[in-house]
């Protein structure tokens, strides 16, 4: 412990002696981590990247801004066309200057992409279909260049957080902590390295608040207000949410004027902000108002993603958890997440920071940070950002924590101050937690877009003991598994499939999995490209093995208890045609790869009919009854079975109606049934009771009288009868009256 304490003390001392060297090290750390977030996520697998790039491509192709209309043919940027153009102009200029203006990623949408909901399945995280070795393709170089461009811009947010905390007079270790907090946040690394305007907005916002905090100091020079006004105008030309900065700046100018008793200075400062906004960004808002009757460009968001019924305040507050996850770490399009407990540590940091800020506001009051106007302006900006996000969530689909990144530097500064107010160790614990997540995040991202894991392929094939199933001359299913084989409605089934490619094909055959209920009803269904959605058949090489694990949701109204087949088939979506399946020479259009039991309510009242009979292999006949019938009718014979333990085989039940000479007058052989249909014994759970109703046809020429009903079990494969523990291989249950 002494060595650790000595190390940290030495580190703090070194940072105090060389603060800017330490800041440079933080920037290098940010860029080093950021490169992984540039390289590992496939093309367009960050939120809205396809539309952001479409905006840039439209500028390059048409030399004008995309129209803010909903028709995709006219506006390929869709709702992103409602964003101001600064980032897109800079990005298109960079592609022109580097000779990459014609680089356009060539990918198609994944029809089976899993949407952005909590608990999404483990496959089809990819919104788009990606060719192998995508990173090395020449047509993608411009795209990755823009990711690097955004990452470099994101340095501004790291430096801005440092600068904001320094203006407040915090010690060097807290300034570096704020910069580290930004540099290590996985979601910021992910978004700041994407083709989008978020990193530019976050950087401009950070510098704007730094300048504002300097400008509201007593005796500050007027040029700081001019610089702030220009930065805010540039931010407003990047994204309309930056207009919040204008409001905070005007409040700061008003408070500073009131403090200094200089209303003229306040009026000039506010007038300068409005003038800069009109000169630099005003043209864009006026253009929108004239051409599209939408000065802010937000109507297209409501047209595409607006909620039919706006959320209530309570519903909006209920979205806090997905917002929180997508603020710290939610990759892909929000569907690649850490395990839940990773977020618990950050929630503790949030709560601790709030407690610390409460102490600063309520206890410190006229000393420390609480006496500075800059602290209250930071608080005002963050609260405004949270309220704006709440209003957005009320009316627009999606709970997106990344929308807070435009106040990220200010938010992180306040978090660090709050954590430090409670205890310095709380600050370092949060930074350590973020560092672990930032390092692990690329691993989660890589695994999400791999078709399979090599160890999983080897294990699946090694342990498989079934028959292979061939799908024409395209593929052979060489291993498959269903886990678990018993589920309740609303639960999930995992189906593992391993394919051997037989030839190259130019058709993307889709894979379908279905749990087949009565009358061919789908009680669970999944459709996907093979390889967890990442390895379409057009990428297959002959002899290669492609595995994938697919999660199938069981419908809530699936009836049970019952056993249902699990079918798979491959399908040409374009031609509406299935591949023919061949199993041991038999052809069909779907293959049954196993069965699954779906549980259900099973409250069965067992009548008291006397002695229970116990067969070998844990089968008990507890009770039975039947009505008297006439010749030519069917007798409904009810048998009440119980599994004393696990039953190893699906035994067949035989019922014989015998006369006094022991001749069989009528008989019925069948698998056990319940009210839902055939229900084999090997699927019964220990202690489960089954009401098994058999229908025995009585021949029309059967003479009236008393006959004995005999029951037993046998193996269908060998016709071997199953003995009873009481002796014998059948039970005479009693008499049945055949009426005249």
JOFENHU-V43198 format. One record per residue. N is the residue number from 0. RES is the residue in one letter. SS is DSSP state (hx for helix, st for strand, lp for the rest). PHI is phi in whole degrees, 0 to 359 (999 if undefined). Layout:
n->N res->RES ss->SS phi->PHI
n->N res->RES ss->SS phi->PHI
This chain:
n->0 res->X ss->lp phi->999
n->1 res->X ss->hx phi->298
n->2 res->X ss->hx phi->295
n->3 res->X ss->hx phi->296
n->4 res->X ss->hx phi->299
n->5 res->X ss->hx phi->297
n->6 res->X ss->hx phi->297
n->7 res->X ss->hx phi->292
n->8 res->X ss->hx phi->298
n->9 res->X ss->hx phi->294
n->10 res->X ss->hx phi->295
n->11 res->X ss->hx phi->297
n->12 res->X ss->hx phi->298
n->13 res->X ss->hx phi->296
n->14 res->X ss->hx phi->295
n->15 res->X ss->hx phi->292
n->16 res->X ss->hx phi->285
n->17 res->X ss->lp phi->228
n->18 res->X ss->hx phi->297
n->19 res->X ss->hx phi->285
n->20 res->X ss->hx phi->297
n->21 res->X ss->hx phi->296
n->22 res->X ss->hx phi->297
n->23 res->X ss->hx phi->298
n->24 res->X ss->hx phi->296
n->25 res->X ss->hx phi->296
n->26 res->X ss->hx phi->297
n->27 res->X ss->hx phi->297
n->28 res->X ss->hx phi->299
n->29 res->X ss->hx phi->302
n->30 res->X ss->hx phi->292
n->31 res->X ss->hx phi->296
n->32 res->X ss->hx phi->296
n->33 res->X ss->hx phi->298
n->34 res->X ss->hx phi->300
n->35 res->X ss->hx phi->298
n->36 res->X ss->hx phi->285
n->37 res->X ss->hx phi->283
n->38 res->X ss->hx phi->275
n->39 res->X ss->lp phi->285
n->40 res->X ss->lp phi->293
n->41 res->X ss->lp phi->295
n->42 res->X ss->lp phi->303
n->43 res->X ss->lp phi->67
n->44 res->X ss->lp phi->267
n->45 res->X ss->lp phi->243
n->46 res->X ss->lp phi->307
n->47 res->X ss->lp phi->68
n->48 res->X ss->hx phi->301
n->49 res->X ss->hx phi->299
n->50 res->X ss->hx phi->282
n->51 res->X ss->hx phi->299
n->52 res->X ss->hx phi->292
n->53 res->X ss->hx phi->298
n->54 res->X ss->hx phi->300
n->55 res->X ss->hx phi->297
n->56 res->X ss->hx phi->297
n->57 res->X ss->hx phi->296
n->58 res->X ss->hx phi->299
n->59 res->X ss->hx phi->292
n->60 res->X ss->hx phi->277
n->61 res->X ss->hx phi->248
n->62 res->X ss->lp phi->57
n->63 res->X ss->lp phi->204
n->64 res->X ss->lp phi->282
n->65 res->X ss->lp phi->293
n->66 res->X ss->lp phi->289
n->67 res->X ss->lp phi->271
n->68 res->X ss->lp phi->229
n->69 res->X ss->lp phi->277
n->70 res->X ss->lp phi->288
n->71 res->X ss->lp phi->296
n->72 res->X ss->lp phi->298
n->73 res->X ss->lp phi->270
n->74 res->X ss->lp phi->232
n->75 res->X ss->lp phi->293
n->76 res->X ss->lp phi->282
n->77 res->X ss->hx phi->50
n->78 res->X ss->hx phi->291
n->79 res->X ss->hx phi->291
n->80 res->X ss->hx phi->299
n->81 res->X ss->hx phi->282
n->82 res->X ss->lp phi->272
n->83 res->X ss->lp phi->299
n->84 res->X ss->lp phi->263
n->85 res->X ss->hx phi->304
n->86 res->X ss->hx phi->300
n->87 res->X ss->hx phi->290
n->88 res->X ss->hx phi->293
n->89 res->X ss->hx phi->297
n->90 res->X ss->hx phi->294
n->91 res->X ss->hx phi->295
n->92 res->X ss->hx phi->296
n->93 res->X ss->hx phi->296
n->94 res->X ss->hx phi->296
n->95 res->X ss->hx phi->296
n->96 res->X ss->hx phi->294
n->97 res->X ss->lp phi->263
n->98 res->X ss->lp phi->74
n->99 res->X ss->lp phi->250
n->100 res->X ss->lp phi->295
n->101 res->X ss->lp phi->262
n->102 res->X ss->lp phi->284
n->103 res->X ss->lp phi->225
n->104 res->X ss->lp phi->302
n->105 res->X ss->lp phi->248
n->106 res->X ss->lp phi->227
n->107 res->X ss->st phi->241
n->108 res->X ss->st phi->289
n->109 res->X ss->lp phi->276
n->110 res->X ss->lp phi->298
n->111 res->X ss->lp phi->248
n->112 res->X ss->lp phi->303
n->113 res->X ss->lp phi->276
n->114 res->X ss->lp phi->283
n->115 res->X ss->lp phi->276
n->116 res->X ss->lp phi->223
n->117 res->X ss->lp phi->300
n->118 res->X ss->lp phi->74
n->119 res->X ss->lp phi->298
n->120 res->X ss->lp phi->291
n->121 res->X ss->lp phi->277
n->122 res->X ss->lp phi->239
n->123 res->X ss->lp phi->54
n->124 res->X ss->lp phi->289
n->125 res->X ss->lp phi->281
n->126 res->X ss->lp phi->288
n->127 res->X ss->st phi->229
n->128 res->X ss->st phi->270
n->129 res->X ss->lp phi->244
n->130 res->X ss->lp phi->289
n->131 res->X ss->lp phi->299
n->132 res->X ss->lp phi->56
n->133 res->X ss->hx phi->300
n->134 res->X ss->hx phi->298
n->135 res->X ss->hx phi->268
n->136 res->X ss->lp phi->288
n->137 res->X ss->hx phi->299
n->138 res->X ss->hx phi->290
n->139 res->X ss->hx phi->259
n->140 res->X ss->hx phi->296
n->141 res->X ss->hx phi->297
n->142 res->X ss->hx phi->298
n->143 res->X ss->hx phi->292
n->144 res->X ss->hx phi->298
n->145 res->X ss->hx phi->291
n->146 res->X ss->hx phi->298
n->147 res->X ss->hx phi->296
n->148 res->X ss->hx phi->301
n->149 res->X ss->hx phi->296
n->150 res->X ss->hx phi->300
n->151 res->X ss->hx phi->296
n->152 res->X ss->hx phi->300
n->153 res->X ss->lp phi->298
n->154 res->X ss->hx phi->303
n->155 res->X ss->hx phi->301
n->156 res->X ss->hx phi->288
n->157 res->X ss->hx phi->299
n->158 res->X ss->hx phi->294
n->159 res->X ss->hx phi->298
n->160 res->X ss->hx phi->298
n->161 res->X ss->hx phi->301
n->162 res->X ss->hx phi->294
n->163 res->X ss->hx phi->299
n->164 res->X ss->hx phi->292
n->165 res->X ss->hx phi->294
n->166 res->X ss->hx phi->298
n->167 res->X ss->lp phi->284
n->168 res->X ss->lp phi->84
n->169 res->X ss->lp phi->285
n->170 res->X ss->lp phi->295
n->171 res->X ss->hx phi->301
n->172 res->X ss->hx phi->295
n->173 res->X ss->hx phi->284
n->174 res->X ss->hx phi->298
n->175 res->X ss->hx phi->293
n->176 res->X ss->hx phi->298
n->177 res->X ss->hx phi->295
n->178 res->X ss->hx phi->297
n->179 res->X ss->hx phi->295
n->180 res->X ss->hx phi->303
n->181 res->X ss->hx phi->291
n->182 res->X ss->hx phi->294
n->183 res->X ss->hx phi->257
n->184 res->X ss->lp phi->289
n->185 res->X ss->hx phi->302
n->186 res->X ss->hx phi->290
n->187 res->X ss->hx phi->292
n->188 res->X ss->hx phi->302
n->189 res->X ss->hx phi->291
n->190 res->X ss->hx phi->280
n->191 res->X ss->hx phi->293
n->192 res->X ss->lp phi->258
n->193 res->X ss->lp phi->256
n->194 res->X ss->lp phi->281
n->195 res->X ss->lp phi->197
n->196 res->X ss->lp phi->270
n->197 res->X ss->hx phi->293
n->198 res->X ss->hx phi->293
n->199 res->X ss->hx phi->295
n->200 res->X ss->hx phi->296
n->201 res->X ss->hx phi->298
n->202 res->X ss->hx phi->293
n->203 res->X ss->hx phi->297
n->204 res->X ss->hx phi->296
n->205 res->X ss->hx phi->298
n->206 res->X ss->hx phi->290
n->207 res->X ss->hx phi->299
n->208 res->X ss->hx phi->290
n->209 res->X ss->hx phi->300
n->210 res->X ss->hx phi->294
n->211 res->X ss->hx phi->298
n->212 res->X ss->hx phi->296
n->213 res->X ss->hx phi->288
n->214 res->X ss->hx phi->291
n->215 res->X ss->lp phi->273
n->216 res->X ss->lp phi->291
n->217 res->X ss->lp phi->301
n->218 res->X ss->lp phi->80
n->219 res->X ss->lp phi->294
n->220 res->X ss->lp phi->281
n->221 res->X ss->hx phi->293
n->222 res->X ss->hx phi->294
n->223 res->X ss->hx phi->294
n->224 res->X ss->hx phi->294
n->225 res->X ss->hx phi->295
n->226 res->X ss->hx phi->295
n->227 res->X ss->hx phi->301
n->228 res->X ss->hx phi->299
n->229 res->X ss->hx phi->293
n->230 res->X ss->hx phi->296
n->231 res->X ss->hx phi->297
n->232 res->X ss->hx phi->296
n->233 res->X ss->hx phi->295
n->234 res->X ss->hx phi->296
n->235 res->X ss->hx phi->291
n->236 res->X ss->lp phi->271
n->237 res->X ss->lp phi->255
n->238 res->X ss->lp phi->200
n->239 res->X ss->hx phi->292
n->240 res->X ss->hx phi->298
n->241 res->X ss->hx phi->294
n->242 res->X ss->hx phi->298
n->243 res->X ss->hx phi->299
n->244 res->X ss->hx phi->300
n->245 res->X ss->hx phi->298
n->246 res->X ss->hx phi->297
n->247 res->X ss->hx phi->294
n->248 res->X ss->hx phi->297
n->249 res->X ss->hx phi->294
n->250 res->X ss->hx phi->295
n->251 res->X ss->hx phi->298
n->252 res->X ss->hx phi->296
n->253 res->X ss->hx phi->295
n->254 res->X ss->hx phi->295
n->255 res->X ss->hx phi->296
n->256 res->X ss->hx phi->295
n->257 res->X ss->hx phi->295
n->258 res->X ss->hx phi->295
n->259 res->X ss->hx phi->272
n->260 res->X ss->lp phi->55
n->261 res->X ss->lp phi->229
n->262 res->X ss->hx phi->291
n->263 res->X ss->hx phi->297
n->264 res->X ss->hx phi->298
n->265 res->X ss->hx phi->296
n->266 res->X ss->hx phi->295
n->267 res->X ss->hx phi->295
n->268 res->X ss->hx phi->297
n->269 res->X ss->hx phi->292
n->270 res->X ss->hx phi->298
n->271 res->X ss->hx phi->296
n->272 res->X ss->hx phi->298
n->273 res->X ss->hx phi->294
n->274 res->X ss->hx phi->294
n->275 res->X ss->hx phi->298
n->276 res->X ss->hx phi->298
n->277 res->X ss->hx phi->292
n->278 res->X ss->hx phi->289
n->279 res->X ss->hx phi->267
n->280 res->X ss->lp phi->245
n->281 res->X ss->hx phi->302
n->282 res->X ss->hx phi->302
n->283 res->X ss->hx phi->291
n->284 res->X ss->hx phi->291
n->285 res->X ss->hx phi->293
n->286 res->X ss->hx phi->303
n->287 res->X ss->hx phi->297
n->288 res->X ss->hx phi->295
n->289 res->X ss->hx phi->286
n->290 res->X ss->hx phi->278
n->291 res->X ss->hx phi->234
n->292 res->X ss->lp phi->54
n->293 res->X ss->lp phi->210
n->294 res->X ss->lp phi->301
n->295 res->X ss->lp phi->272
n->296 res->X ss->lp phi->70
n->297 res->X ss->lp phi->261
n->298 res->X ss->hx phi->300
n->299 res->X ss->hx phi->293
n->300 res->X ss->hx phi->296
n->301 res->X ss->hx phi->292
n->302 res->X ss->hx phi->295
n->303 res->X ss->hx phi->273
n->304 res->X ss->hx phi->233
n->305 res->X ss->st phi->293
n->306 res->X ss->lp phi->284
n->307 res->X ss->lp phi->299
n->308 res->X ss->lp phi->237
n->309 res->X ss->lp phi->303
n->310 res->X ss->lp phi->294
n->311 res->X ss->lp phi->281
n->312 res->X ss->hx phi->300
n->313 res->X ss->hx phi->296
n->314 res->X ss->hx phi->297
n->315 res->X ss->hx phi->296
n->316 res->X ss->hx phi->297
n->317 res->X ss->lp phi->293
n->318 res->X ss->lp phi->272
n->319 res->X ss->hx phi->298
n->320 res->X ss->hx phi->295
n->321 res->X ss->hx phi->297
n->322 res->X ss->hx phi->296
n->323 res->X ss->hx phi->298
n->324 res->X ss->hx phi->299
n->325 res->X ss->hx phi->281
n->326 res->X ss->hx phi->275
n->327 res->X ss->hx phi->269
n->328 res->X ss->lp phi->191
n->329 res->X ss->st phi->215
n->330 res->X ss->st phi->263
n->331 res->X ss->lp phi->62
n->332 res->X ss->lp phi->260
n->333 res->X ss->lp phi->93
n->334 res->X ss->lp phi->247
n->335 res->X ss->st phi->242
n->336 res->X ss->st phi->241
n->337 res->X ss->lp phi->285
n->338 res->X ss->lp phi->304
n->339 res->X ss->hx phi->305
n->340 res->X ss->hx phi->292
n->341 res->X ss->hx phi->299
n->342 res->X ss->hx phi->281
n->343 res->X ss->hx phi->296
n->344 res->X ss->hx phi->300
n->345 res->X ss->hx phi->287
n->346 res->X ss->hx phi->295
n->347 res->X ss->hx phi->297
n->348 res->X ss->hx phi->295
n->349 res->X ss->hx phi->300
n->350 res->X ss->hx phi->296
n->351 res->X ss->hx phi->298
n->352 res->X ss->hx phi->296
n->353 res->X ss->hx phi->297
n->354 res->X ss->hx phi->298
n->355 res->X ss->hx phi->298
n->356 res->X ss->hx phi->296
n->357 res->X ss->hx phi->299
n->358 res->X ss->hx phi->295
n->359 res->X ss->hx phi->299
n->360 res->X ss->hx phi->286
n->361 res->X ss->hx phi->269
n->362 res->X ss->hx phi->261
n->363 res->X ss->hx phi->285
n->364 res->X ss->lp phi->45
n->365 res->X ss->lp phi->258
n->366 res->X ss->lp phi->221
n->367 res->X ss->hx phi->63
n->368 res->X ss->hx phi->294
n->369 res->X ss->hx phi->294
n->370 res->X ss->hx phi->271
n->371 res->X ss->lp phi->264
n->372 res->X ss->hx phi->299
n->373 res->X ss->hx phi->300
n->374 res->X ss->hx phi->300
n->375 res->X ss->hx phi->289
n->376 res->X ss->hx phi->292
n->377 res->X ss->hx phi->300
n->378 res->X ss->hx phi->298
n->379 res->X ss->hx phi->297
n->380 res->X ss->hx phi->296
n->381 res->X ss->hx phi->294
n->382 res->X ss->hx phi->297
n->383 res->X ss->hx phi->299
n->384 res->X ss->hx phi->297
n->385 res->X ss->hx phi->295
n->386 res->X ss->hx phi->295
n->387 res->X ss->hx phi->297
n->388 res->X ss->hx phi->296
n->389 res->X ss->hx phi->297
n->390 res->X ss->hx phi->294
n->391 res->X ss->hx phi->297
n->392 res->X ss->hx phi->296
n->393 res->X ss->hx phi->299
n->394 res->X ss->hx phi->247
n->395 res->X ss->st phi->242
n->396 res->X ss->lp phi->293
n->397 res->X ss->lp phi->111
n->398 res->X ss->lp phi->249
n->399 res->X ss->lp phi->244
n->400 res->X ss->hx phi->295
n->401 res->X ss->hx phi->297
n->402 res->X ss->hx phi->292
n->403 res->X ss->hx phi->274
n->404 res->X ss->hx phi->293
n->405 res->X ss->hx phi->287
n->406 res->X ss->hx phi->244
n->407 res->X ss->hx phi->297
n->408 res->X ss->hx phi->299
n->409 res->X ss->hx phi->293
n->410 res->X ss->hx phi->296
n->411 res->X ss->hx phi->294
n->412 res->X ss->hx phi->301
n->413 res->X ss->hx phi->294
n->414 res->X ss->hx phi->299
n->415 res->X ss->hx phi->296
n->416 res->X ss->hx phi->296
n->417 res->X ss->hx phi->294
n->418 res->X ss->hx phi->298
n->419 res->X ss->hx phi->295
n->420 res->X ss->hx phi->295
n->421 res->X ss->hx phi->283
n->422 res->X ss->lp phi->189
n->423 res->X ss->hx phi->301
n->424 res->X ss->hx phi->295
n->425 res->X ss->hx phi->297
n->426 res->X ss->hx phi->296
n->427 res->X ss->hx phi->290
n->428 res->X ss->hx phi->295
n->429 res->X ss->hx phi->296
n->430 res->X ss->hx phi->295
n->431 res->X ss->hx phi->296
n->432 res->X ss->hx phi->298
n->433 res->X ss->hx phi->296
n->434 res->X ss->hx phi->297
n->435 res->X ss->hx phi->298
n->436 res->X ss->hx phi->294
n->437 res->X ss->hx phi->296
n->438 res->X ss->hx phi->284
n->439 res->X ss->hx phi->282
n->440 res->X ss->hx phi->304
n->441 res->X ss->hx phi->302
n->442 res->X ss->hx phi->296
n->443 res->X ss->hx phi->299
n->444 res->X ss->hx phi->293
n->445 res->X ss->hx phi->300
n->446 res->X ss->hx phi->296
n->447 res->X ss->hx phi->293
n->448 res->X ss->lp phi->247
n->449 res->X ss->lp phi->270
n->450 res->X ss->lp phi->294
n->451 res->X ss->lp phi->191
n->452 res->X ss->lp phi->252
n->453 res->X ss->hx phi->304
n->454 res->X ss->hx phi->295
n->455 res->X ss->hx phi->293
n->456 res->X ss->hx phi->297
n->457 res->X ss->hx phi->299
n->458 res->X ss->hx phi->292
n->459 res->X ss->hx phi->298
n->460 res->X ss->hx phi->286
n->461 res->X ss->hx phi->296
n->462 res->X ss->hx phi->271
n->463 res->X ss->lp phi->282
n->464 res->X ss->lp phi->232
n->465 res->X ss->lp phi->270
n->466 res->X ss->lp phi->266
n->467 res->X ss->lp phi->279
n->468 res->X ss->st phi->235
n->469 res->X ss->st phi->255
n->470 res->X ss->st phi->248
n->471 res->X ss->lp phi->46
n->472 res->X ss->lp phi->256
n->473 res->X ss->lp phi->269
n->474 res->X ss->st phi->205
n->475 res->X ss->st phi->235
n->476 res->X ss->st phi->276
n->477 res->X ss->st phi->260
n->478 res->X ss->st phi->200
n->479 res->X ss->st phi->202
n->480 res->X ss->st phi->203
n->481 res->X ss->st phi->233
n->482 res->X ss->st phi->220
n->483 res->X ss->lp phi->285
n->484 res->X ss->lp phi->264
n->485 res->X ss->st phi->223
n->486 res->X ss->st phi->218
n->487 res->X ss->lp phi->260
n->488 res->X ss->lp phi->306
n->489 res->X ss->lp phi->77
n->490 res->X ss->lp phi->274
n->491 res->X ss->st phi->234
n->492 res->X ss->st phi->243
n->493 res->X ss->st phi->253
n->494 res->X ss->st phi->246
n->495 res->X ss->st phi->258
n->496 res->X ss->st phi->229
n->497 res->X ss->st phi->236
n->498 res->X ss->st phi->249
n->499 res->X ss->st phi->253
n->500 res->X ss->st phi->287
n->501 res->X ss->lp phi->261
n->502 res->X ss->lp phi->200
n->503 res->X ss->lp phi->284
n->504 res->X ss->lp phi->217
n->505 res->X ss->lp phi->259
n->506 res->X ss->lp phi->249
n->507 res->X ss->lp phi->273
n->508 res->X ss->st phi->285
n->509 res->X ss->st phi->271
n->510 res->X ss->st phi->255
n->511 res->X ss->st phi->237
n->512 res->X ss->st phi->236
n->513 res->X ss->st phi->216
n->514 res->X ss->st phi->268
n->515 res->X ss->st phi->265
n->516 res->X ss->lp phi->262
n->517 res->X ss->hx phi->297
n->518 res->X ss->hx phi->55
n->519 res->X ss->hx phi->64
n->520 res->X ss->lp phi->289
n->521 res->X ss->st phi->271
n->522 res->X ss->st phi->269
n->523 res->X ss->st phi->194
n->524 res->X ss->st phi->208
n->525 res->X ss->st phi->219
n->526 res->X ss->st phi->231
n->527 res->X ss->st phi->195
n->528 res->X ss->lp phi->281
n->529 res->X ss->lp phi->298
n->530 res->X ss->lp phi->65
n->531 res->X ss->lp phi->61
n->532 res->X ss->lp phi->90
n->533 res->X ss->lp phi->255
n->534 res->X ss->lp phi->225
n->535 res->X ss->lp phi->301
n->536 res->X ss->hx phi->296
n->537 res->X ss->hx phi->292
n->538 res->X ss->hx phi->265
n->539 res->X ss->lp phi->288
n->540 res->X ss->lp phi->249
n->541 res->X ss->lp phi->308
n->542 res->X ss->lp phi->91
n->543 res->X ss->lp phi->284
n->544 res->X ss->st phi->246
n->545 res->X ss->st phi->239
n->546 res->X ss->st phi->246
n->547 res->X ss->st phi->197
n->548 res->X ss->st phi->246
n->549 res->X ss->st phi->240
n->550 res->X ss->st phi->261
n->551 res->X ss->st phi->248
n->552 res->X ss->st phi->277
n->553 res->X ss->st phi->277
n->554 res->X ss->lp phi->297
n->555 res->X ss->lp phi->294
n->556 res->X ss->lp phi->260
n->557 res->X ss->lp phi->295
n->558 res->X ss->lp phi->283
n->559 res->X ss->lp phi->200
n->560 res->X ss->lp phi->283
n->561 res->X ss->st phi->198
n->562 res->X ss->st phi->247
n->563 res->X ss->st phi->234
n->564 res->X ss->st phi->285
n->565 res->X ss->st phi->252
n->566 res->X ss->st phi->254
n->567 res->X ss->st phi->226
n->568 res->X ss->st phi->205
n->569 res->X ss->st phi->248
n->570 res->X ss->st phi->217
n->571 res->X ss->st phi->271
n->572 res->X ss->lp phi->297
n->573 res->X ss->lp phi->295
n->574 res->X ss->lp phi->259
n->575 res->X ss->lp phi->54
n->576 res->X ss->st phi->218
n->577 res->X ss->st phi->271
n->578 res->X ss->lp phi->283
n->579 res->X ss->lp phi->287
n->580 res->X ss->st phi->261
n->581 res->X ss->st phi->237
n->582 res->X ss->st phi->233
n->583 res->X ss->lp phi->52
n->584 res->X ss->lp phi->88
n->585 res->X ss->st phi->265
n->586 res->X ss->st phi->257
n->587 res->X ss->st phi->202
n->588 res->X ss->lp phi->257
n->589 res->X ss->lp phi->207
n->590 res->X ss->st phi->245
n->591 res->X ss->st phi->273
n->592 res->X ss->st phi->258
n->593 res->X ss->st phi->162
n->594 res->X ss->st phi->225
n->595 res->X ss->st phi->222
n->596 res->X ss->st phi->263
n->597 res->X ss->st phi->252
n->598 res->X ss->lp phi->287
n->599 res->X ss->lp phi->197
n->600 res->X ss->lp phi->296
n->601 res->X ss->lp phi->219
n->602 res->X ss->lp phi->275
n->603 res->X ss->lp phi->242
n->604 res->X ss->lp phi->274
n->605 res->X ss->lp phi->267
n->606 res->X ss->lp phi->289
n->607 res->X ss->lp phi->266
n->608 res->X ss->lp phi->244
n->609 res->X ss->lp phi->100
n->610 res->X ss->lp phi->294
n->611 res->X ss->lp phi->265
n->612 res->X ss->st phi->243
n->613 res->X ss->st phi->250
n->614 res->X ss->st phi->270
n->615 res->X ss->lp phi->297
n->616 res->X ss->lp phi->67
n->617 res->X ss->lp phi->71
n->618 res->X ss->st phi->255
n->619 res->X ss->st phi->241
n->620 res->X ss->st phi->264
n->621 res->X ss->st phi->275
n->622 res->X ss->st phi->199
n->623 res->X ss->st phi->192
n->624 res->X ss->st phi->196
n->625 res->X ss->st phi->200
n->626 res->X ss->lp phi->267
n->627 res->X ss->lp phi->286
n->628 res->X ss->st phi->224
n->629 res->X ss->st phi->259
n->630 res->X ss->lp phi->301
n->631 res->X ss->lp phi->91
n->632 res->X ss->lp phi->258
n->633 res->X ss->st phi->257
n->634 res->X ss->st phi->263
n->635 res->X ss->st phi->270
n->636 res->X ss->st phi->253
n->637 res->X ss->st phi->261
n->638 res->X ss->st phi->244
n->639 res->X ss->st phi->254
n->640 res->X ss->st phi->257
n->641 res->X ss->st phi->220
n->642 res->X ss->st phi->271
n->643 res->X ss->lp phi->284
n->644 res->X ss->lp phi->192
n->645 res->X ss->lp phi->287
n->646 res->X ss->lp phi->264
n->647 res->X ss->lp phi->273
n->648 res->X ss->lp phi->216
n->649 res->X ss->lp phi->278
n->650 res->X ss->lp phi->293
n->651 res->X ss->st phi->265
n->652 res->X ss->st phi->269
n->653 res->X ss->st phi->244
n->654 res->X ss->st phi->237
n->655 res->X ss->st phi->240
n->656 res->X ss->st phi->257
n->657 res->X ss->st phi->242
n->658 res->X ss->lp phi->268
n->659 res->X ss->lp phi->293
n->660 res->X ss->lp phi->272
n->661 res->X ss->lp phi->68
n->662 res->X ss->lp phi->277
n->663 res->X ss->st phi->280
n->664 res->X ss->st phi->271
n->665 res->X ss->st phi->209
n->666 res->X ss->st phi->208
n->667 res->X ss->st phi->213
n->668 res->X ss->st phi->242
n->669 res->X ss->st phi->194
n->670 res->X ss->st phi->294
n->671 res->X ss->lp phi->302
n->672 res->X ss->st phi->233
n->673 res->X ss->st phi->238
n->674 res->X ss->lp phi->293
n->675 res->X ss->lp phi->256
n->676 res->X ss->st phi->128
n->677 res->X ss->st phi->301
n->678 res->X ss->lp phi->218
n->679 res->X ss->lp phi->300
n->680 res->X ss->hx phi->295
n->681 res->X ss->hx phi->291
n->682 res->X ss->hx phi->263
n->683 res->X ss->lp phi->284
n->684 res->X ss->lp phi->273
n->685 res->X ss->lp phi->307
n->686 res->X ss->lp phi->75
n->687 res->X ss->lp phi->290
n->688 res->X ss->st phi->254
n->689 res->X ss->st phi->234
n->690 res->X ss->st phi->269
n->691 res->X ss->st phi->249
n->692 res->X ss->st phi->257
n->693 res->X ss->st phi->250
n->694 res->X ss->st phi->245
n->695 res->X ss->st phi->252
n->696 res->X ss->st phi->278
n->697 res->X ss->lp phi->267
n->698 res->X ss->lp phi->304
n->699 res->X ss->lp phi->297
n->700 res->X ss->lp phi->268
n->701 res->X ss->lp phi->286
n->702 res->X ss->lp phi->295
n->703 res->X ss->lp phi->299
n->704 res->X ss->st phi->147
n->705 res->X ss->st phi->261
n->706 res->X ss->st phi->230
n->707 res->X ss->st phi->265
n->708 res->X ss->st phi->260
n->709 res->X ss->st phi->244
n->710 res->X ss->st phi->228
n->711 res->X ss->st phi->196
n->712 res->X ss->st phi->232
n->713 res->X ss->st phi->209
n->714 res->X ss->lp phi->276
n->715 res->X ss->lp phi->290
n->716 res->X ss->lp phi->285
n->717 res->X ss->lp phi->241
n->718 res->X ss->lp phi->62
n->719 res->X ss->lp phi->280
n->720 res->X ss->st phi->283
n->721 res->X ss->lp phi->262
n->722 res->X ss->lp phi->287
n->723 res->X ss->st phi->264
n->724 res->X ss->lp phi->292
n->725 res->X ss->lp phi->281
n->726 res->X ss->lp phi->106
n->727 res->X ss->lp phi->85
n->728 res->X ss->lp phi->233
n->729 res->X ss->lp phi->202
n->730 res->X ss->st phi->232
n->731 res->X ss->st phi->272
n->732 res->X ss->st phi->277
n->733 res->X ss->st phi->149
n->734 res->X ss->st phi->265
n->735 res->X ss->st phi->243
n->736 res->X ss->st phi->271
n->737 res->X ss->st phi->263
n->738 res->X ss->st phi->278
n->739 res->X ss->lp phi->298
